[in-house]
Amino acid sequence: LVAITCNPSHFIMTDYTKKVVRQIQLNYDLNKDLFDKNSKVQIDIIDWNNFSLSAFKKNFMSEEKGWKFPEVILGADLIYDYEATEGLVRVFREFLLNWKEYGGEKAPEVLLATKKRHLKAWQYMHDVCVPVAGLTATDVTEQYLTDESGKPIPQC
């Protein structure tokens, strides 16, 4: 629902499990009246561990559908499975390093909003997967979660 406020023309909503994709579809069905009627929406599975940007282009960016390379990748509550974390970072890396080859105007921004409830998976992503992929990550939690006086709001 956060993405709706930006009024994008295209939404691609995915996960690597059928169960979560079904939940995404249910959520969309309940909230589709909030989307601009001209927005294009596609909901499907992406296998993070066997991701191919060429397959993504074929399935999501076909010219007949009018899709283009993503400008923003917005992820919510993605760090919930330690085993899948490395594959998720690999997907981000593919988008960030190959945007020119796939018709992007610029590298996409990758924004993740997640609760650090799975600290082992979060630390693995931040301390191992991101550096190994040659990427950097910035935790902006403290920067944005402050009260009126500027004091940080404790995380739950």
N, C-alpha and C positions, 0 to 999 in steps of 0.2 A: 504494500500500500504506500510505502514511502516514495517509490518511484513514480506513482501517479501524480504527485505534486509537481513533478518536473514536466509533465505532459509529453512524454516521448512518443514518437510515431510508431515505434516497434518495441515489443516486449518478448523476450525469450526467457521462459521460466523453466528451470531444469533442476535435476538432482541425479545422483547415480543409482538411486534405488526406486523400484516401482512403487513401493509403499509411500514414499515421500512425494513422488510425482502425482500419485492419486490425491494426496492431501492438497498439493498445489492446485490441482484441477478443481477440487471441491471449494477451496478458498476463492479461486477465481470465479467460479459459478455463483458463489454467494455475493461477490463484490463487483461483478462485471458492469453493473450500472454506474460505478464510479469511474470507469475508464472512458476516455474519449471514444465516441462511436467510430471514429476513423482510425483508431490505433489498431495495429496488427499485433496479434497475440499468438504465440506458439508455445506449447507446453510439451516437453518430451524428456526422455532420459539421455544423459550424457555419461558415458563410462569414463570416469576420471582416470582409471588405471590403464586404459587403452585408447586414450584420446588422440584424435587426428584432426588437425585443423582443416585438412582438405575434405574430410568427411563432414565436419561441421559446416563448411562452406556449402557443400552439396545439399545437406539437410536443412540448413537454416538461412543461407544467404543466396538463394537462387534468384536470378534476375527476374523471372516471371512472377515471383512473390514480391519483388520490389525491396528485398532486404539488403542491407549493407553491413559492412564490418562494424562491430559495436564500438561506440565511443566511451561507454561506461559499463563496467561490470560491477554490479551491486550484489553483494552476497549478504545474506542474513542467516545467522545461527548455523554456519557451515562447519564449525569445528566441533563435531559431535562424535566422530569416529576416528580414533587414533590410526587405525589401519588405512583409512582413505586419505589422510592428510597429505602424504607425499604426492599422490595422484592429483589432488586438488591444486597443489602448488605447481605441478607440471602443466596443468591446464592454463593457469595464469601466465606461466612463462611462455607458452606457445603464443598466446595472444600478444604479450608484451614485446616479444622479439621478432615476430613475423608479420606485423601489421602492414608493412609496405607491400609485401609479397601478395597479400590477400585483399588489396584495394582499400586499406584504411587510410584516412586522411592524416591520422596521428595515432600514436600508441594509446590504447584505451586507459582510462583511469580505473583502477581496481580498488573498490571501497568495501570493506567488510565490517559489518556490525554484528558483534557476537558477545554473548556473556561468557566470561572465562570460567565456565563450570567444569570443563574438562581440561584442567591445568596441564596435565601430561601431554595431551594432544596439542594444546596451544603452544606450550614451550617447545615441543618438537617442531611444529611448523615454524615458529619464529626463530629458534636458535639453530635448527639443522636444515630443514627443507628450503627455506628462503635463501640462506647464504649459499647452499650447494647449487641452487638454481641460478645463482648470480644476480639475485634480486635484493632489494632492501625493503624493510617494513618499518613503519613508524606507528607506535601506539599513541593515539591522541586522546585516550580516555581522560587523563588528568587535565588536558588542555581544554576540553569542552564541558566536562561535568563539574561545574562550580555553582555555588549558591550566589545570592545577590552580592555578598561581600567579597566574592572571588575565592572563597575557601573551597577546596575540592570536596565533592560529595562522595562519601564512602561507597564503594561498590558493594553490591549485595553478595 
